Amino acid sequence: GISPPHKQGGDLVWNIGTGYFGCRCPDTGGFDPERFKKTVSENSCVKMIELKISQGAKPAHGGMLPAAKVTKEVSEIRGIPMGVDCDSPPSHKAFSGPRSLLKFVQELRDLSGGLPIGFKLCIGQPEEFAAIVGAMVETKIYPDFINVDGAEGGTGAAPPEFSNHVGFPLTDALYIVHNTLVGAGVREKMKIICAGKVLSGFSLVRNFALGADVCNGARAFMFSLGCIQALKCDTGHCPTGVTSQDDALMDGLDPTLKSNRAYNFQRKTLEHAFHLIGAMGINNPVDLNPSQVMRRTSGGTHPRSYEEMYPPLKRGELIGMDTSAGGKHYLSLGQVQTAWLKGQRLLKSQPN
């Protein structure tokens, strides 16, 4: 939901998850179009809207805010009853399937008066993402951005089995997303945002080289605020006050001190990224490409470029592939091409 501090300055990306906080129907817990319009119209700070399909820390896993944490303030912000457990289910109620997702993206765009609309997801099965892109080609409905979240993404509230073993790491996921869009001939229709342990200047350089337009950071900025990864996020007893509602612990979050630390971290990280880009003989981050970033493989003795490790696709090369092929035919194809064929067959099985 959108809280009072969100309205005190700065531009806001409104993230809408399966709980639909800020646009929630009180009776069903589903999406309420009229409340969505009201929230947007009353909050000029909202500049973009991001629909969260899944997150890297716990893909395909919902969340539960226990009743003890649903205070009067939380109740008012989220539009939920005070003192009652609040469930955010694993999947959305407002749509189901690739075409339905894109129709919902268009609905949000229309209801918001044309604000940029996109979605965030962690790649699990590449063919499922390929089916979404196939639906874009078919319906001509495009999100303004896609936020790809790597499995490295973290939250103290995630089950360890999910945070450790579910989802594609960011480097692999970014390659799949960027090249599927390129191969389908729609890359220029949208921006790619990425997240997942983006901690340093080199993180930015690598992600831009692999196709990202924007990098998000969360964990690193929590470190700048004092997070020590005590893994007590869900208990209410975070010793540094970052995730606590205890007034004594929250006193540790001095806004004047912590805002300067967050600002300094942001400034120095960007400075280091530009130093690296300059050292590569490049004037603009948009000129970065996978051939310029190397990685040691085979026991650390054989350096290879990301272009060698992740072969780029040509614009539109996926369009026109024989989607009826299967079996042994897949063995001669790359990862993205194989996912595309499987994804289009999956799309055909989905309702319109």
C-alpha positions as CSV (number, residue, x, y, z in Angstrom):
1,G,0.0,0.0,0.0
2,I,0.9,3.7,-0.2
3,S,1.8,5.0,3.3
4,P,2.0,8.6,4.6
5,P,5.8,8.7,4.4
6,H,5.6,7.8,0.7
7,K,3.6,11.0,0.1
8,Q,6.3,13.3,1.7
9,G,8.3,13.8,-1.5
10,G,10.0,11.8,-4.3
11,D,8.6,9.8,-7.1
12,L,6.9,6.4,-6.3
13,V,6.7,3.1,-8.2
14,W,3.6,1.5,-6.8
15,N,4.1,-2.2,-6.5
16,I,0.9,-4.2,-6.6
17,G,1.1,-7.8,-5.4
18,T,-1.4,-10.6,-4.9
19,G,-2.8,-8.8,-1.8
20,Y,-3.8,-5.8,-3.9
21,F,-3.1,-3.4,-1.1
22,G,-4.3,0.1,-2.0
23,C,-6.7,-1.4,-4.6
24,R,-8.1,-4.3,-2.6
25,C,-11.7,-5.3,-2.5
26,P,-12.5,-5.7,1.2
27,D,-15.0,-8.5,0.6
28,T,-13.0,-10.8,-1.7
29,G,-9.4,-9.7,-1.3
30,G,-9.2,-9.3,-5.0
31,F,-8.6,-6.3,-7.3
32,D,-11.0,-3.3,-7.0
33,P,-10.8,-1.1,-10.2
34,E,-12.6,1.9,-8.6
35,R,-10.3,1.9,-5.6
36,F,-7.3,1.6,-7.9
37,K,-8.4,4.7,-9.8
38,K,-9.0,6.5,-6.5
39,T,-5.6,5.7,-5.2
40,V,-3.9,6.8,-8.4
41,S,-5.9,10.1,-8.6
42,E,-5.2,11.0,-5.0
43,N,-1.4,10.3,-5.1
44,S,0.4,12.3,-7.8
45,C,3.6,10.9,-6.5
46,V,2.8,7.6,-8.3
47,K,4.8,7.7,-11.5
48,M,4.9,4.0,-12.5
49,I,2.9,0.9,-11.5
50,E,4.6,-2.5,-11.1
51,L,2.5,-5.7,-11.0
52,K,4.4,-8.3,-9.0
53,I,4.0,-11.8,-10.4
54,S,6.9,-13.3,-8.3
55,Q,10.0,-12.2,-6.5
56,G,13.5,-13.8,-6.5
57,A,13.6,-14.5,-2.8
58,K,10.5,-16.8,-2.9
59,P,9.0,-17.4,-6.4
60,A,5.5,-18.9,-6.4
61,H,5.3,-18.5,-2.6
62,G,2.8,-16.2,-0.9
63,G,3.1,-14.5,2.4
64,M,1.2,-14.1,5.7
65,L,1.2,-10.9,7.8
66,P,0.3,-12.2,11.3
67,A,-2.5,-10.5,13.2
68,A,-0.1,-9.1,15.8
69,K,1.6,-7.0,13.1
70,V,-1.6,-5.6,11.7
71,T,-1.7,-2.4,13.7
72,K,-4.0,0.5,13.3
73,E,-1.5,2.2,11.0
74,V,-1.0,-1.0,8.8
75,S,-4.7,-1.5,8.7
76,E,-5.3,2.0,7.3
77,I,-2.5,1.8,4.8
78,R,-3.4,-1.7,3.4
79,G,-7.1,-1.5,3.7
80,I,-7.4,-4.6,5.8
81,P,-9.1,-5.3,9.2
82,M,-7.0,-4.7,12.2
83,G,-5.8,-7.6,14.4
84,V,-6.6,-10.2,11.7
85,D,-4.1,-12.4,9.8
86,C,-3.6,-11.0,6.3
87,D,-2.9,-13.5,3.5
88,S,-1.1,-12.7,0.3
89,P,-1.6,-15.8,-1.9
90,P,1.0,-17.2,-4.3
91,S,-1.0,-16.3,-7.4
92,H,-3.2,-13.4,-8.6
93,K,-6.9,-13.4,-8.8
94,A,-7.2,-10.7,-11.4
95,F,-5.7,-12.7,-14.2
96,S,-4.6,-16.2,-15.2
97,G,-2.4,-17.0,-18.2
98,P,-0.3,-14.9,-20.6
99,R,-3.1,-13.3,-22.6
100,S,-5.1,-12.5,-19.4
101,L,-2.0,-10.9,-17.8
102,L,-1.5,-8.6,-20.8
103,K,-5.2,-7.6,-20.8
104,F,-4.8,-6.7,-17.1
105,V,-1.7,-4.6,-17.9
106,Q,-3.8,-2.7,-20.4
107,E,-6.6,-2.3,-17.9
108,L,-4.3,-0.8,-15.4
109,R,-2.9,1.5,-18.1
110,D,-6.4,2.7,-19.0
111,L,-7.5,3.1,-15.4
112,S,-4.4,5.0,-14.4
113,G,-4.7,7.5,-17.2
114,G,-1.7,6.2,-19.1
115,L,0.9,5.7,-16.4
116,P,3.8,3.3,-17.3
117,I,2.7,-0.3,-16.4
118,G,5.0,-3.3,-16.1
119,F,5.5,-6.5,-14.2
120,K,8.1,-8.1,-12.0
121,L,8.9,-11.8,-12.1
122,C,11.6,-14.4,-11.3
123,I,12.3,-16.7,-14.2
124,G,11.5,-20.4,-13.4
125,Q,10.5,-22.2,-16.6
126,P,11.9,-20.1,-19.5
127,E,9.1,-21.4,-21.8
128,E,6.5,-19.7,-19.5
129,F,8.2,-16.4,-20.1
130,A,8.4,-17.2,-23.8
131,A,4.6,-17.8,-23.8
132,I,4.1,-14.3,-22.3
133,V,6.2,-12.8,-25.0
134,G,4.4,-14.8,-27.7
135,A,1.1,-13.3,-26.3
136,M,2.6,-9.8,-26.7
137,V,3.3,-10.5,-30.4
138,E,-0.2,-11.9,-30.8
139,T,-2.2,-9.3,-28.9
140,K,0.1,-6.2,-29.6
141,I,-0.2,-5.4,-25.9
142,Y,3.2,-4.5,-24.4
143,P,4.2,-3.6,-20.9
144,D,6.3,-0.5,-20.5
145,F,8.8,-2.4,-18.6
146,I,9.7,-5.9,-17.2
147,N,11.5,-6.2,-13.9
148,V,13.5,-9.5,-13.9
149,D,14.4,-10.5,-10.3
150,G,17.2,-13.0,-9.8
151,A,17.0,-15.9,-7.4
152,E,19.7,-14.1,-5.4
153,G,17.0,-11.6,-4.3
154,G,16.5,-11.8,-0.5
155,T,14.1,-11.3,2.3
156,G,14.2,-12.5,5.8
157,A,10.7,-13.7,5.5
158,A,11.5,-16.3,2.7
159,P,11.6,-20.0,3.4
160,P,15.3,-21.1,3.0
161,E,14.4,-23.8,0.5
162,F,12.8,-21.2,-1.8
163,S,15.5,-18.6,-1.4
164,N,18.3,-21.2,-2.0
165,H,16.9,-23.4,-4.7
166,V,14.0,-21.9,-6.7
167,G,14.4,-19.6,-9.7
168,F,17.1,-18.6,-12.1
169,P,20.0,-16.5,-11.0
170,L,20.0,-12.9,-12.3
171,T,22.7,-13.4,-15.0
172,D,20.9,-16.3,-16.6
173,A,17.5,-14.8,-16.2
174,L,18.6,-11.5,-17.7
175,Y,20.0,-13.3,-20.7
176,I,16.7,-15.2,-21.2
177,V,14.5,-12.1,-20.9
178,H,16.6,-9.8,-23.1
179,N,17.2,-12.3,-25.9
180,T,13.7,-13.6,-25.9
181,L,12.4,-10.1,-26.5
182,V,15.1,-9.4,-29.1
183,G,14.4,-12.7,-30.9
184,A,10.6,-11.9,-30.9
185,G,11.3,-8.5,-32.3
186,V,9.8,-6.5,-29.5
187,R,12.8,-5.5,-27.3
188,E,12.4,-1.8,-28.2
189,K,8.8,-1.8,-27.0
190,M,9.8,-1.9,-23.3
191,K,12.6,-1.4,-20.8
192,I,14.2,-4.1,-18.7
193,I,14.8,-3.5,-15.0
194,C,16.8,-6.1,-13.1
195,A,17.5,-6.9,-9.4
196,G,19.2,-9.5,-7.3
197,K,22.3,-8.7,-5.2
198,V,23.1,-5.6,-7.2
199,L,25.8,-4.4,-4.7
200,S,28.6,-2.7,-6.6
201,G,29.7,-0.7,-9.6
202,F,30.7,-3.9,-11.4
203,S,27.2,-5.3,-10.8
204,L,25.8,-2.4,-12.7
205,V,28.3,-2.8,-15.6
206,R,27.7,-6.5,-15.9
207,N,23.9,-6.1,-15.9
208,F,23.9,-3.3,-18.5
209,A,26.2,-5.3,-20.7
210,L,23.7,-8.2,-20.6
211,G,20.8,-6.1,-21.6
212,A,19.4,-4.3,-18.6
213,D,18.3,-0.7,-18.9
214,V,17.9,-0.1,-15.1
215,C,19.2,-1.8,-12.0
216,N,17.3,-1.9,-8.7
217,G,19.0,-2.4,-5.4
218,A,17.4,-3.2,-2.0
219,R,19.7,-5.4,0.1
220,A,22.7,-3.0,-0.4
221,F,20.6,0.0,0.7
222,M,19.4,-1.9,3.8
223,F,23.1,-2.4,4.6
224,S,23.6,1.3,4.3
225,L,20.8,1.8,6.8
226,G,22.4,-0.6,9.3
227,C,20.9,-4.1,8.4
228,I,23.2,-6.8,9.8
229,Q,21.2,-9.7,8.3
230,A,20.1,-10.9,11.7
231,L,17.4,-13.0,10.0
232,K,14.7,-11.7,12.4
233,C,12.7,-9.8,9.8
234,D,9.5,-11.8,10.5
235,T,9.7,-11.7,14.3
236,G,9.4,-8.0,14.9
237,H,12.7,-8.0,16.9
238,C,15.1,-6.7,14.2
239,P,18.0,-5.4,16.4
240,T,18.8,-2.5,14.1
241,G,15.1,-1.4,13.8
242,V,14.9,-1.9,10.0
243,T,11.9,-4.3,10.2
244,S,10.8,-3.8,13.7
245,Q,7.7,-2.0,15.0
246,D,9.2,-1.7,18.5
247,D,9.7,2.0,19.2
248,A,12.9,1.4,21.2
249,L,14.5,-0.5,18.3
250,M,13.1,1.9,15.6
251,D,14.9,4.8,17.4
252,G,18.1,3.4,15.8
253,L,16.8,4.5,12.4
254,D,17.8,8.2,12.7
255,P,16.5,9.7,9.4
256,T,19.1,12.4,9.2
257,L,22.0,10.0,9.7
258,K,20.7,7.1,7.7
259,S,19.6,9.3,4.7
260,N,23.1,10.6,4.4
261,R,24.5,7.1,4.4
262,A,22.1,5.9,1.8
263,Y,22.9,8.9,-0.4
264,N,26.6,8.4,0.0
265,F,26.4,4.7,-0.9
266,Q,24.3,5.5,-4.0
267,R,26.7,8.2,-5.2
268,K,29.9,6.3,-4.7
269,T,28.5,3.1,-6.3
270,L,27.6,5.0,-9.4
271,E,30.9,6.8,-9.4
272,H,32.7,3.4,-9.3
273,A,30.5,2.1,-12.2
274,F,31.4,5.1,-14.3
275,H,35.1,4.7,-13.5
276,L,34.9,1.1,-14.8
277,I,33.0,2.1,-17.9
278,G,35.6,4.8,-18.6
279,A,38.4,2.4,-18.1
280,M,36.8,0.2,-20.8
281,G,37.0,3.2,-23.3
282,I,33.3,3.7,-23.3
283,N,31.5,7.0,-23.0
284,N,28.0,5.8,-22.4
285,P,26.6,2.8,-20.5
286,V,24.2,2.0,-23.4
287,D,27.3,1.1,-25.5
288,L,28.1,-1.8,-23.2
289,N,27.7,-5.3,-24.6
290,P,28.4,-8.9,-23.5
291,S,31.7,-9.2,-25.4
292,Q,33.3,-6.6,-23.1
293,V,32.8,-8.5,-19.8
294,M,34.9,-11.6,-19.1
295,R,34.4,-14.4,-16.6
296,R,36.7,-17.3,-15.6
297,T,35.3,-20.7,-16.1
298,S,36.6,-24.3,-16.1
299,G,38.1,-24.2,-12.6
300,G,39.0,-20.5,-13.0
301,T,41.7,-21.0,-15.6
302,H,39.8,-20.2,-18.9
303,P,38.4,-16.7,-19.3
304,R,35.5,-16.3,-21.6
305,S,33.3,-13.3,-22.5
306,Y,29.6,-13.3,-21.6
307,E,28.9,-13.2,-25.4
308,E,30.6,-16.6,-25.7
309,M,28.8,-18.0,-22.7
310,Y,25.4,-16.5,-23.7
311,P,25.1,-16.3,-27.5
312,P,23.0,-13.3,-28.5
313,L,20.0,-13.6,-30.8
314,K,19.3,-11.5,-33.8
315,R,16.2,-9.3,-33.9
316,G,13.1,-11.3,-34.9
317,E,14.9,-14.6,-35.4
318,L,12.3,-16.5,-33.2
319,I,9.4,-15.4,-35.3
320,G,8.5,-18.0,-38.0
321,M,10.2,-20.9,-36.2
322,D,8.3,-24.2,-36.7
323,T,6.5,-24.5,-33.4
324,S,5.3,-28.0,-34.2
325,A,8.8,-29.4,-34.0
326,G,9.9,-31.2,-30.8
327,G,11.8,-34.1,-29.3
328,K,15.3,-34.5,-30.9
329,H,14.9,-31.2,-32.7
330,Y,15.4,-29.4,-29.4
331,L,18.8,-30.8,-29.0
332,S,20.2,-28.7,-31.9
333,L,18.8,-25.5,-30.6
334,G,20.0,-23.0,-28.0
335,Q,18.2,-22.4,-24.6
336,V,16.2,-19.4,-25.8
337,Q,15.1,-21.0,-29.1
338,T,14.1,-24.2,-27.3
339,A,12.1,-22.2,-24.7
340,W,10.4,-20.2,-27.5
341,L,9.1,-23.4,-29.2
342,K,7.9,-24.9,-26.0
343,G,6.4,-21.5,-25.0
344,Q,4.4,-21.1,-28.2
345,R,3.0,-24.6,-27.8
346,L,2.1,-23.8,-24.2
347,L,0.4,-20.5,-25.3
348,K,-1.8,-22.5,-27.8
349,S,-3.1,-24.6,-24.9
350,Q,-4.1,-21.5,-22.9
351,P,-7.6,-19.9,-23.1
352,N,-8.0,-16.6,-24.9
